[in-house]
Amino acid sequence: MRKKKELPLVILKSLEPFVKLKGDKFEIIDPKENLLTVVDKDSDSTFHFTIAQYKKTDSGKFQFLMAKSPKNQNDNSIHNSWVDISDLKAYFEAWIKLLEEYETTNSFYDDPIVNSFKQEFYAEFEIVEEEADTKPFSTKQILLLDNYLEGVEKKLNEFSTEQNKSDIQDIQTDIELLREHLTTKSKKWVVSNLSKIWGKIAKQGTKFIKEFLSDSKKEIVKQSVKGLIEFIKENGADLLI
């Protein structure tokens, strides 16, 4: 990982606006060896906006090596190019606009049923913290959520049939992804992806709703997300699944 004082101050200042930048469609993550790494919040997406390195031109200007996908409306592949640091904001805003257009364009690949359920479940969480877009849950909350997700993942096997096997495996894959990122993603990202998992479970039918999404089981998860650990202790972890 790079160190702050390894970089010229002009580079740090040009990247400073991104340090606390928040958005519904994107997430700024640990850049590791890059200077900046922004990813699409959609867990099924590989779209990203990355600044890998910088250079000083013969004329004395600084440039960034930018990698982004999608490239534009006509090409969703990865595009690499050197750009003046003064143009970084304009390139980033154009990339955000592409994400927004993907979100608002209707297609045959959308699942309106899952999306409707997801919105319903997401609305049940009350995350009003200012830094919920950037901060993770506490270690206690993470362990509770991981325990819950592990139980759901295992119990789904009992409901797997030849007809729904593919859907069950898809849900379990989403659960595995969420568990892997509980410690590295923001509170809102976790809740959004948990809501999507619940939406996919609800679509499987009333039997699944009764088994996995009863009010008591959802409430214990919501309380753990809110940090009310005492509520869980009093009501019993067995309510989780």
C-alpha positions in Angstrom: 0.0 0.0 0.0 1.2 3.5 -0.9 2.2 6.0 1.8 0.9 9.5 1.9 4.3 11.2 1.8 5.5 9.2 -1.1 3.3 11.3 -3.4 3.7 15.0 -4.5 1.3 17.3 -2.7 -0.3 18.3 -6.0 -1.4 14.7 -6.5 -2.8 14.4 -2.9 -4.8 17.6 -3.3 -6.2 16.5 -6.7 -7.5 13.3 -5.0 -8.6 14.9 -1.8 -12.3 15.5 -3.0 -12.7 11.7 -3.3 -11.6 10.9 0.3 -15.1 11.4 1.8 -17.2 11.3 -1.4 -20.4 9.3 -1.1 -22.9 8.2 -3.7 -25.8 5.8 -4.2 -24.3 4.1 -7.2 -20.6 3.9 -6.3 -18.3 3.0 -3.5 -14.8 4.2 -2.9 -12.7 1.4 -1.6 -9.1 0.8 -0.4 -7.0 1.6 -3.4 -4.1 -0.7 -2.3 -1.4 -0.1 -4.9 -3.6 2.3 -6.9 -4.1 6.0 -6.2 -7.9 5.7 -6.4 -10.3 2.8 -6.8 -14.1 3.3 -7.2 -16.5 0.5 -7.9 -20.1 0.0 -8.8 -22.2 -0.7 -5.7 -24.0 -3.4 -7.6 -22.4 -6.6 -6.3 -23.1 -8.3 -9.7 -21.2 -5.6 -11.5 -17.5 -5.3 -12.5 -17.7 -1.6 -13.5 -15.0 0.5 -11.9 -13.1 3.8 -12.1 -9.4 3.5 -11.2 -6.4 5.8 -11.1 -3.4 3.6 -11.2 -0.5 6.0 -11.3 0.7 9.5 -12.2 3.4 11.0 -14.3 4.9 14.4 -15.0 5.0 15.4 -18.7 7.8 17.2 -20.5 5.7 20.4 -20.3 5.5 20.1 -16.5 1.9 19.0 -16.3 0.8 16.0 -14.2 -1.3 13.2 -15.7 -3.2 10.2 -14.2 -3.4 6.8 -15.8 -7.1 6.2 -15.7 -8.9 2.8 -16.2 -12.6 2.7 -16.3 -15.5 0.5 -17.4 -17.8 1.1 -19.0 -15.9 3.2 -21.5 -19.0 4.9 -22.9 -22.6 4.1 -24.1 -21.3 2.1 -27.0 -18.6 0.1 -25.2 -18.8 -1.5 -21.8 -15.3 -2.8 -21.8 -12.3 -1.4 -19.8 -10.7 1.7 -21.2 -7.2 2.9 -20.3 -5.9 6.4 -21.0 -3.6 9.2 -19.6 -5.7 12.2 -18.5 -4.7 15.6 -17.1 -5.3 15.8 -13.4 -7.4 18.9 -13.9 -9.8 16.8 -16.0 -10.3 14.0 -13.4 -13.6 15.4 -12.0 -15.2 15.6 -15.5 -14.2 12.0 -16.4 -15.5 10.7 -13.0 -18.8 12.5 -13.4 -19.2 11.1 -16.9 -18.6 7.6 -15.5 -21.2 8.2 -12.7 -23.7 9.2 -15.4 -23.2 5.9 -17.2 -24.0 4.0 -14.0 -27.1 6.1 -13.5 -28.3 5.4 -17.0 -27.7 1.6 -16.5 -29.8 1.8 -13.4 -32.7 3.7 -15.0 -32.8 1.8 -18.3 -35.4 -0.9 -18.3 -34.4 -4.3 -19.7 -35.5 -7.9 -19.9 -32.6 -8.7 -17.5 -34.2 -6.9 -14.5 -36.2 -8.8 -12.0 -39.0 -6.4 -10.9 -40.3 -8.9 -8.3 -37.0 -9.3 -6.5 -36.4 -5.5 -6.8 -39.8 -4.8 -5.2 -39.2 -7.1 -2.3 -35.7 -5.7 -1.9 -37.0 -2.2 -1.6 -39.6 -3.3 0.9 -37.0 -5.0 3.1 -34.5 -2.2 2.8 -37.1 0.3 4.0 -37.4 -1.6 7.2 -33.9 -0.7 8.3 -33.3 2.6 9.9 -29.8 3.6 9.0 -29.6 7.3 9.5 -25.9 7.6 10.5 -24.0 10.2 8.5 -21.1 7.8 7.9 -23.1 4.7 7.1 -21.9 4.9 3.5 -18.3 4.5 4.6 -18.1 2.9 8.0 -18.4 -0.9 8.6 -20.5 -2.5 11.4 -18.8 -3.2 14.7 -17.1 -6.6 15.2 -20.0 -7.7 17.5 -22.6 -6.8 14.8 -20.5 -8.5 12.1 -20.3 -11.8 14.1 -24.0 -11.8 14.7 -24.8 -11.2 11.0 -22.3 -13.8 10.0 -23.9 -16.3 12.3 -27.3 -15.5 10.9 -26.1 -15.7 7.3 -24.3 -19.0 7.9 -27.5 -20.5 9.3 -29.6 -19.3 6.4 -27.1 -20.7 3.9 -27.2 -24.1 5.5 -30.9 -24.3 6.0 -31.6 -23.4 2.4 -30.3 -26.8 1.4 -33.4 -28.3 3.1 -35.6 -26.5 0.7 -33.7 -27.3 -2.5 -35.6 -29.2 -5.2 -34.9 -30.0 -8.8 -37.1 -27.1 -9.8 -35.5 -24.4 -7.6 -32.0 -25.8 -7.3 -30.5 -23.1 -9.5 -32.2 -20.3 -7.6 -31.1 -21.7 -4.2 -27.5 -21.9 -5.4 -27.7 -18.3 -6.6 -29.0 -17.1 -3.2 -26.2 -19.1 -1.4 -23.6 -17.5 -3.7 -24.9 -14.1 -2.7 -24.8 -15.0 0.9 -21.1 -16.2 0.6 -20.2 -12.9 -1.1 -21.9 -10.9 1.6 -20.2 -12.9 4.4 -16.8 -12.3 2.7 -17.3 -8.6 2.7 -18.9 -8.0 6.1 -15.6 -6.5 7.4 -14.6 -4.6 4.3 -17.9 -2.9 3.2 -20.0 -0.1 4.5 -23.1 -0.6 6.6 -25.4 0.6 3.7 -23.7 -1.8 1.3 -24.3 -4.7 3.7 -27.9 -3.8 4.3 -28.6 -3.4 0.6 -27.1 -6.8 -0.2 -28.9 -8.4 2.7 -32.2 -6.9 1.4 -31.5 -8.3 -2.0 -30.9 -11.8 -0.6 -34.2 -11.5 1.3 -35.9 -10.4 -1.9 -34.7 -13.5 -3.7 -35.8 -15.7 -0.8 -39.2 -14.1 -0.8 -39.7 -14.7 -4.5 -39.4 -18.5 -3.9 -42.8 -18.5 -2.2 -44.8 -18.2 1.0 -43.1 -21.3 2.5 -39.8 -19.5 2.3 -41.2 -16.3 3.7 -42.6 -18.2 6.7 -39.4 -20.1 7.3 -36.8 -17.4 6.7 -38.5 -14.0 6.8 -40.9 -14.1 9.7 -41.2 -10.9 11.7 -39.4 -12.3 14.7 -36.4 -13.4 12.6 -36.2 -10.2 10.6 -36.5 -8.1 13.8 -33.6 -9.8 15.5 -31.4 -9.1 12.4 -32.6 -5.5 12.3 -31.9 -5.0 15.9 -28.4 -6.4 15.5 -27.8 -4.0 12.7 -29.0 -1.1 14.9 -26.5 -2.2 17.5 -29.0 -3.3 20.1 -27.0 -6.3 21.2 -28.8 -6.5 24.5 -32.1 -7.1 22.6 -30.5 -10.2 21.1 -29.2 -11.5 24.4 -32.7 -11.1 26.0 -34.6 -12.7 23.1 -32.2 -15.5 22.3 -29.9 -16.0 19.3 -32.1 -19.0 18.4 -34.4 -16.5 16.8 -31.9 -15.8 14.1 -32.7 -18.9 12.1 
